Amino acid sequence: MTTGTLFGIGIGPGDPDLITVKGVQLLSRCRHIVVPKASESAESLALRIVRKHLGPDAEIHPVVFPMTTRQDQLMARWRDSAGFVASFLSKGEDVCFPTLGDPFLYSTYVYLVRALRDIQPEARILTVPGVTAFSAVAAATEFAVGEGKRCVTIIPTADDLAELRGALDRRGTVVIMKIGKRLDAVLDVLEKYHVMETGVFAAHVGMPGEIVETDLRKLRGCEERTGYLSIILTHTGMEDL
């Protein structure tokens, strides 16, 4: 029996022209496009980004991945979404799942793949990598993420900033993602560690309303304007270079 393939497409930070050629080719040919969104009433940002690349016969299937920390709710949603995808694959039909940035870097796609493997271990899955948001920030600000043998640490911002402080204790580059309402608290930590001058910031990079700032002190009190999709890149231990 012929089964379909789930194509996970990394669609980059927001600019539709930063999707890979392979990703665009798959999106343009695939009939079933499963797009994630945060709630029933929310717009799918992924759909907004890929829409111009979809074929005329594409069928859009929104699935909700709620912004919650309750694992029982999230696991139920992932199982439901995986079952929905599996229903197409079992009929020999392909599915594309576009996801911001890279599919295996803090993406809902990770959980979808795991849930699909649980219910359909033999499922065919092909993943197309995407441009990460912090790569786009680096390009916009001429910030060297990796240089020589200096380490790079990626931190998804949490309410407890202990992981951030630990990363700043080391020598290298720190990538601080998903900042949102914690912006002022993050800036306080960066100030304490004397790395404000080495940092750059961007929010919604590659999208309408993009904000790029190389003077982090100008960002105080801007949480509401910068939002969840915000990133800071900074260097620590620059005196060692």
C-alpha positions in Angstrom: 0.0 0.0 0.0 1.3 3.4 -1.0 1.5 5.9 1.8 2.0 9.6 1.7 4.8 11.7 3.1 4.8 14.4 5.8 7.1 17.2 4.6 8.2 19.5 7.4 9.2 22.8 5.8 11.3 25.3 7.7 10.1 28.7 6.4 12.6 31.0 8.0 12.1 34.1 10.1 9.3 35.7 8.2 10.4 36.9 4.7 8.7 34.6 2.2 11.8 34.9 0.0 14.0 33.3 2.7 12.4 29.9 2.2 14.7 27.4 0.5 14.2 26.4 -3.1 13.3 22.9 -2.0 10.8 24.2 0.5 9.1 26.3 -2.1 8.9 23.5 -4.7 7.3 21.2 -2.1 4.8 23.8 -1.0 3.8 24.6 -4.6 3.1 21.0 -5.4 1.5 19.8 -2.2 -2.3 19.6 -1.9 -2.7 19.4 1.9 -1.1 22.2 3.8 -1.4 21.8 7.6 -0.6 25.2 9.3 -0.1 25.8 13.0 -1.8 28.6 14.9 -2.1 29.6 18.6 -5.9 29.6 18.9 -9.1 29.0 16.9 -9.5 32.8 16.3 -5.8 33.5 15.7 -4.3 34.0 12.2 -1.6 31.5 11.2 1.6 33.4 10.8 3.1 30.4 8.9 0.2 30.6 6.4 0.8 34.3 5.9 4.4 33.7 5.1 3.9 30.7 2.7 0.7 31.7 1.0 2.3 33.2 -2.2 4.1 29.9 -2.8 1.1 27.6 -2.6 -0.5 26.0 -5.6 -4.0 26.9 -6.9 -5.5 23.6 -5.6 -3.9 23.8 -2.1 -6.2 22.9 0.8 -5.4 24.7 4.0 -5.9 22.8 7.3 -5.3 24.9 10.4 -4.4 23.0 13.6 -4.2 24.7 17.0 -1.1 24.5 19.2 -2.1 26.6 22.2 0.3 28.8 24.1 0.1 26.9 27.3 2.5 25.2 29.7 0.0 22.5 30.6 1.5 19.3 29.3 -1.8 17.4 29.3 -3.4 19.9 27.0 -0.4 20.1 24.7 0.0 16.3 24.4 -3.7 16.0 23.6 -3.3 18.6 20.8 -0.2 16.9 19.4 -1.9 13.5 19.4 -5.0 14.9 17.6 -2.9 16.8 15.1 -0.7 13.7 14.4 -3.9 11.6 13.9 -5.2 14.2 11.5 -2.0 14.1 9.5 -1.9 10.3 9.6 -5.4 10.1 8.1 -4.0 11.7 4.9 -0.8 9.7 4.8 -2.7 6.4 5.1 -4.6 7.3 2.0 -1.4 7.9 0.1 -1.7 11.7 0.2 1.2 14.0 1.1 1.1 16.7 3.7 3.2 19.9 4.1 3.7 21.4 7.6 5.3 24.9 7.3 7.0 26.1 10.5 8.9 29.3 11.4 12.7 29.2 11.5 14.1 25.7 11.4 11.8 22.7 12.1 14.0 21.2 14.8 14.9 24.4 16.7 12.1 25.2 19.3 9.4 24.3 16.9 5.9 22.7 17.3 7.0 20.4 14.5 9.3 18.5 16.9 6.2 17.4 18.9 4.2 16.6 15.8 6.8 14.3 14.5 7.1 12.5 17.9 3.4 12.0 18.2 3.1 10.8 14.6 5.9 8.3 15.2 3.9 7.0 18.2 0.8 6.3 16.3 2.3 5.5 12.9 5.9 4.4 13.3 6.4 3.6 9.7 5.3 7.1 8.6 7.5 8.7 5.9 8.8 12.0 7.0 11.1 14.4 5.1 12.2 17.6 6.8 13.5 20.6 5.0 15.7 22.9 7.2 15.1 26.6 7.3 16.9 29.8 8.0 16.9 30.5 11.8 15.6 33.8 13.1 18.9 34.5 14.8 20.8 34.0 11.5 18.5 36.7 10.0 19.2 39.0 13.0 23.0 38.4 12.5 22.7 39.3 8.8 20.7 42.4 9.6 23.2 43.7 12.1 26.5 42.2 10.8 26.9 40.3 14.1 29.3 37.4 14.1 27.5 34.5 15.8 30.4 32.1 15.5 34.0 33.2 15.4 37.2 31.2 15.8 36.7 28.6 18.5 34.3 30.6 20.7 31.2 28.7 21.8 27.6 29.6 20.9 24.8 29.1 23.5 21.1 29.3 22.6 18.8 30.2 25.4 14.9 30.2 25.1 14.0 32.9 27.7 12.1 31.6 30.7 10.7 33.4 33.7 13.6 32.0 35.7 16.7 33.7 34.1 19.1 31.3 35.8 20.0 29.6 32.5 20.7 33.0 31.0 23.0 34.0 33.8 24.8 30.7 33.5 25.3 31.3 29.7 26.7 34.8 30.4 29.2 33.3 32.8 30.8 31.5 29.9 32.9 33.0 27.1 31.3 33.1 23.7 28.1 34.2 22.0 24.7 34.0 23.6 21.6 33.8 21.5 18.5 34.8 23.6 15.3 33.8 22.0 11.5 34.2 22.7 12.0 37.2 24.9 8.6 39.0 24.8 7.3 40.3 28.1 10.6 39.5 29.8 12.6 42.1 27.9 13.3 44.5 30.8 14.3 41.6 33.1 16.7 40.3 30.4 18.2 43.8 30.0 18.7 44.0 33.7 20.8 40.8 33.6 22.8 42.0 30.5 23.5 45.3 32.3 24.7 43.4 35.4 27.1 41.3 33.2 28.3 44.4 31.3 27.4 43.1 27.9 24.9 45.7 26.8 27.4 47.3 24.4 28.1 44.0 22.6 24.5 43.1 22.0 22.0 43.6 19.2 18.2 43.1 19.1 15.6 42.3 16.5 11.9 41.6 16.7 9.7 40.2 13.9 12.8 40.2 11.6 11.9 39.8 8.0 8.2 40.6 8.6 6.2 43.8 8.4 6.9 45.8 11.6 10.5 44.6 11.9 12.5 46.3 14.7 16.3 46.2 14.6 18.2 48.0 17.4 21.9 48.0 18.1 21.6 50.2 21.3 20.0 47.9 23.8 19.4 50.8 26.3 16.8 52.2 24.0 14.6 49.1 24.5 13.6 49.8 28.1 9.8 49.6 28.5 9.3 48.3 25.0 7.9 44.8 25.8 4.5 45.5 24.4 5.9 46.8 21.1 8.5 44.2 20.5 6.5 41.1 21.3 7.3 37.4 21.6 9.2 37.0 18.4 12.2 38.9 19.6 15.9 38.0 19.9 19.1 39.4 21.5 22.6 38.4 20.4 25.5 39.3 22.6 29.1 38.4 23.1 30.7 37.7 26.5 34.4 37.7 27.3 35.3 39.9 24.4 38.5 41.0 26.3 39.8 37.5 25.6 40.0 38.1 21.9 
